[in-house]
Every structure is written in structure tokens, then in C-alpha cells.
């Protein structure tokens, strides 16, 4: 079996204690190996989903009968938009544990597979009542997304209207719920209300989980210009000046048939101390701007 490199500082002890407990059913050396791969999945899933997916496949080959491994493989597949594979892994994990906490993300996989109607059916299933508050809010977000998939924009707005949305209490889901509501309002042209809710999303978004601040700035007509990169600052610009061949410069030698100041006689009608006329300034006819790498 092909293994992926894992830094030495990753021991496997970093995983959640509940997952560690599940891995106790495996031989010690195998449990450590699986744990280290699961740690890599958790580390990479946000910044490098494909990398996380690779480690999840290794863990899956090592311990496919562990629910935590199937769940991790599902989230890694979900992060890489492999929705059919993710749904299969989530279903397997749910069969092993009997838990309903994966119900919202399973419904969102149905959306990803182009089946919003199925996602709406799941939103009305009895399993939703078994979810905790965070899970119920997540299910509401998925249902609203399914309504938008079906071009039922007003229904999406109504779906998001809830006590959780109206509450002034800041919870882990608050920013995402307010953001979804603002985005739904904007989709139907209610720009003023959308701006208000994007602002409320910014207030609740303490960890930067949304781009609400950017959306708010966009509505306010604010444009952000990225600062020059360090490499760009060191780039030298070379300007090539093309001079008209018909013009001369002060350094250009006089033509053979032209008299120099030493040969030119001075007449009485022309004062000797009068300065000679200056040469014409060179005429720039083209400027080429090239940048050296």
C-alpha cells in the first residue's frame, strides 16, 4: 500500500479523544498509523482539500470499518466536490453509529448531485428533529439552498426566517445564517435589506468564515486595490526611447558641408558675440515599455 509522507511531529495524539477511543479496536501500531493520517486530513482539508483527500484514502484502506475513518473520508470527498463518494461514506458512517448528525451534509450532497428535491425531502424528515440546534440551523441553510437551486427565491428567504436569525445572540452559526439571508435578499433585488444583513453578518463573523465584509464593501461601491507584491516592487522597468532620425542632438557632429564656429566668418551686420542657434531637441516618436524579469 502506497503511503503518503507525514511529518515526524505528527504523532496521532492530536485527534479527538472520541476518535482515539474508536481506534482502540485496532492493533496499537495500526491505530497510530490511522490516527496520523486522520490528523493530516484535519490539517489540510481547508487549505489543500486534494491533499486531505489523499490521506483520507490511506486511512480508509487501513481501517474501513471504523466510523470515524468513514466520516473523515466523507468530508474529504465533500471538500473536493466528489459528492457521490462523500454521500456513500456518510451513509456508511451513519449505519455504523446510528447518529443523525451527518444528515444536513448528506442532504447537501444531494444538492451537489443535482437533486435539490431530495434535499428538501430530507429537510422535512423526522431525523431533523433529532439534530441539535447547530444541526437544525445547518439543515435550514441546506433547505434554503435547495430552494434557490429550484429558482424558488422567495421561498428561500422564508426558509431562512427563524428565531435563530432574529436572535441578537452570537452563535457559531450566526454569521453564516445572516450571510445566507442577505445573499437571498440580494438575489431578489432587495438591496437595502441585503446591505443591512451583510453588515449584521460582519458583526457576527469573528473568525472570517464568510466574505461578508467584501460583499458589504461592494454594495457600498468601495473598491480594494491589492498592494504591490514584493517581487513587483523589485521589478525594473526599462523605457526605450525611439528618436526621429531626421532630428539631431547636441552631441551629433555637424554635416560635412556645414561650417563650424571656428570656420564661420563674422560680418559687421552680424554681431560676433551673438550665440549660435541651439540644435533642435530630439523628437520622441515612440516609447516602448518593457519589463525585465
LINZI-V132031 format. One record per run of one state. SS is the DSSP state (a for helix, b for strand, c for the rest). FROM is the first residue (numbers start at 1). LEN is the number of residues. Records with the same first field share a line. If there is no record, write none. Layout:
BEGIN
SS->FROM-LEN / FROM-LEN
END
This chain:
BEGIN
c->1-16 / 26-2 / 45-4 / 63-4 / 80-3 / 98-5 / 113-3 / 124-2 / 131-2 / 150-3 / 161-2 / 167-7 / 188-3 / 205-7 / 220-10 / 234-3 / 244-40 / 292-2
a->17-9 / 28-17 / 49-14 / 67-13 / 83-15 / 103-10 / 116-8 / 126-5 / 133-17 / 153-8 / 163-4 / 174-14 / 191-14 / 212-8 / 230-4
b->237-7 / 284-8
END
